[in-house]
Amino acid sequence: MSSAQLESVREMWSVSVPEMAFEYEPLLHTLLALGAAHRATLLPGEAPSLRPVHHGYIDSALKGHRPVTARLDGNTSESVCLNAVLISLYTLFLRSEGTPKPYEPPILWLSMARGIRTVMKTVYHQLMASDSRLCPLLVAQPTIWNRDYSDSNIPAKPFRYLLDYHREEMTDTVENVYRGTIAYLERLYLAVQDQQPEYVIRKIFNGFPPVVPKLFLDYVGENRPRALAILAHLFALAKGVENIWWLRGIPEKEVRGIDSIMPADWKWALAWPLRTIAVGNSANEASSPLTMRSVVDMLS
């Protein structure tokens, strides 16, 4: 998993997580689904026969998990929290099996990952205070929860052009949603530019749906061009760290899919994501977004 290079996190996955799985059956079924999905990526010849296996396990996991998350309270277990994280990971993996035609954004992944925020908001402080078995994951750097992502914390503004284009069309509420989302995106950009370890970049990437404003996910669901452009930048930034089974091949599929439905007057905003997935490493393109301001000037 994203932070498993850390000894404390490796121990959590190898010892604590199996214990939690036998305490909470939906988590056990999610782990079995992920195990079957992982095997399918290792043995492509078995993928067709394994697909109904991992689909069946995840259906069973969701059937038991949903009633629990519908009545969250301060006593919600750490197993429920971990299951929310792993279900979102599985829904992201599903994008590797193929995207719909015409392309549709990964709403299921965004929604499931957003659910992590709902769970964590309820029990985060309790987990930390009780020295939960999840603490190694929660405190592993970079920390995602309990942080301020206002754009004042970002020294550079490499993706400012995504906010400036047709700015006059946005209300203050809409602009604030995009500003907060782009601020988080730029945090990921800086991690790539600084050549942070791959597990750090993947953790920031996975933190995007739970942390950014909820309205942004609604805008993606409405296929708003600015939201789609931001989403394309997100996946482009993950291109250089896709060498893990649950992410492999997805960044390029998503960027090209977004390009296929982007209105003509917003196509320019995909120049950097498309170039990045072509190069294969977003770190190599790290300074390029700054030059896009000239494109905005020409189109304004």
N, C-alpha and C positions, 0 to 999 in steps of 0.2 A: 504494500500500500504506500501512499504518498510519503509518509515519514518513517517507513520501516527500516531505514538505514540506521536509525538511532537504537542503541541497545535496549533502552527502556521500552521503546515501542515494539521492537521485535519480541521481547518477552511478553508484552501484553497480547500480541497476536497469537503467540505460540502456547501460552498458558491460560491467560484470563479469558480470552475470547471463546475458546472451546468450553470453558466452565459456564460462561454466560449463555452459550447456545443451548446447553442442556437445562438451563433455568427458564428459558423463554423460547418456546418451539418455533415461533415465526422467524427468529434469528437463525435457528438451525436450518430451516428451509431456505432462507436467503443464502446462507453459506453453501448449501448443497447446490443451489442454482448457480452461484458464482463458480463453484468448482466444476460443474458441468460445462459452463460457458468457457471457462479457461481451457479445459481439455479440448473443446472444439477449436480453439485457436491454435493449439499445439498440434492437433491431428485433424487437418481440414477434411480428410476423407471420412471422418466420423461425424462431422458437423451436422449433416442432415438428420442423423439418428439421435444426436444429442440435443438438437433444438427443442423438440417436444419435452425432453427431460427437464432442461432448465426453465422452459416456459411453465411447465407444470409445478415445479418447486416454487417459482416466484409467485404464481397465482395462489398457491397455498399459503405462502408467507404473507401476502397482502390480505388474504381473507382473515387471518388471525391478527394482523398488525393494525388494520384500520379501526376496528372497534376500540382498541386501546388508545390510539392517538386521538380519538374523538372525545376522550374524557381525561385529558392530561391534567395533572396536578403536581404539587410539590413532591409527591411520593413516586412519581414515574421512575421506573428503574433505568439503570445504565444500559441494560440490554435493549430496551426500547430505543434509546438514543443511538446506540451503535447500529441497530437495524435500520433506522432512518437513513443513516449515512451510507450503508451498504446497498440499500434499495436504490438510492439515487445513482450510485456507481453502476449498478446493473442497467438502469434505464439509459445511462450514457453509452454503455457497451452496445446496447441494442441498435444504436445508430450505425455501428460498423456492419450490421447485417444488411444495410441498404436503406436509402432514404426514399420517401414517396415521390412519385412523379405525377403532377408537377410538385416541385419541392415544397415542403412544409417545415417551418422551424422546429427545433427540438423541444416542443412545449412540455412533453411528458417529463423529460429530464429536468427542465427548468422548474417545473411544478414540484416534482419529487424532491429535488435538491432544496427548494424553498421550504419544504416541510421540515428540514433539519433545523431551520431557524425557529420555527414554532416550538419544536421539542426543546431545543437548547435554551430558549428564552424562559421556559418554564422551570428548568431544573439545573441550569448551569452553576449557579452559586451553591446549590445543595451538593452537586457532584464535587465541586472543588473543596467545600468545607468538610465533606465526609471522606476525603482522600479516595475517591472512586477509583475503580480499576481502569477507568477511561482517562484518568489524569495524565498519564504519559502522552496520550494523543492530544489532549486539550492544551497542554502547556508546551508541546513541541513547537519550536520555531519553524516558520513564522506563525505567530498567534493570529487567529482570525476573529475570535469573539471578543467582545468588550473593547473595541477599538473605534476611534474616530477616523472616518475616511473622508473628511471634508477636504476640498481641493487645496486648502491652504497648507496642507502637509506635503504637497507634491512640489518639489523645487522646479521641475521642468513641466512643460505643458505640451508634450509631443502630439497629443490628439485633440488639441484645442479646436482644430478646423472642423471636427465633427459637431461641435457646439455652435460655432460661429456661422456656418452656412444656413441661410434662410432663418436667422435667429429671430427676425421680426415676426415670424409666424407662430412663435411659441408664447404661451402664457407663462407667468412667473412660476406657476406650479410645475408645468411641463419642463421648463428650463432647469428648475432645481433637481428634478428627477434625473435628467440627462447629465447635469453637472456632477451629481454624486456618483452616478454610474461610471462616467468617464474618469473620475478621480480614482476609483478602484481599478479600472482598466490600466491607468497609468502606473499604479503601484506594481501591477504585473509586468508592465513594460520595463520598469526600472529594474526589476528582479532579473529579467532576461538580459538587459543591457549590462548589468553588473556580473553576469554569468554566475548567478547563484546556482547551487546544486539543483539537479533536475527535480528531486522530490519537493524542494521548496517551491519551485515554479508550479508544479502540479497541484500543490496544496492551495496556493493562491488562486489558481485557475478553478479548482473545485469549489472554492469559497465564493465565487462570483454570484451564483444564483441566490444563496442564502443571505448575502450581505447587501447587495445593491437594493435600491428601493423597489418595493413590490410593483408599483405602477410601471416600472420598466418592463417587467415580464408581461404585463397587459399590453404594452405597446408592441412588443414582439409578436404577441398573439394576433394583433391587428395588422401585422405586416407593415408597420410604419417604417419608412425608408431609413430614418436616422437610427432607429433601434436596430434594424437589420444590419446597418453598417457597423455599429458598435459590436454586435454579436460576431460579425465577420472578423473584426480586429481581435476579439477574444480568442477565437479558434486559431487565427493565424499565429498568435503569440504562443499557442500550445504546440505548434508544428515541430519545434526543435526538441520537445520532450515527449514525443508520442511513442517512444520505444518501450512501451509497456502494454500488455495485452488488451486492457480495457479501453485504451485510447487510440491504438494504432489504426491509422487510415482515416480517422474521423475528422481531424482538422481540415484536410483538403476537401473531403466530401461536403462539409458544411459551408466552407467558403465558396466553392463552386456552385453549390445549391443556392445560396443567397444571391450570387451573381446572376443566376438564371431567372430570378423573379424581381430583381431590382429595377425600378423605373429608370428610364434613360437619363433623366436629369440628375440622378444620384449615382450613376455608374462610376463617376470619377472617384467616389469615396471608397471604392473597392480596389483601387490601383495598388495601394500598399499591401493589403491582405493577399491579393492575387500574386503579387511579386514575391511576397514572403513564402508562400507555400511552394512556389516554383523554385526558389533558392533552396528551400528545405531546412533553413535554420533562421529563426527570427532574430537571433543575436547578430547575424551578419547584416541585417537590415535595420539595426537598432536606431540609427540616426536618420533614416529616410523619412519618417513621418514629418519631421520639421520642414522639409522642403515642399510639402503639400500645400503650404499656405499660399504659394504662388498660384496653385490651381484654383483655390477658392477665390482669390482676387480676380482671376480671369472670368470665373463663372458668376460672380456676384453682380 
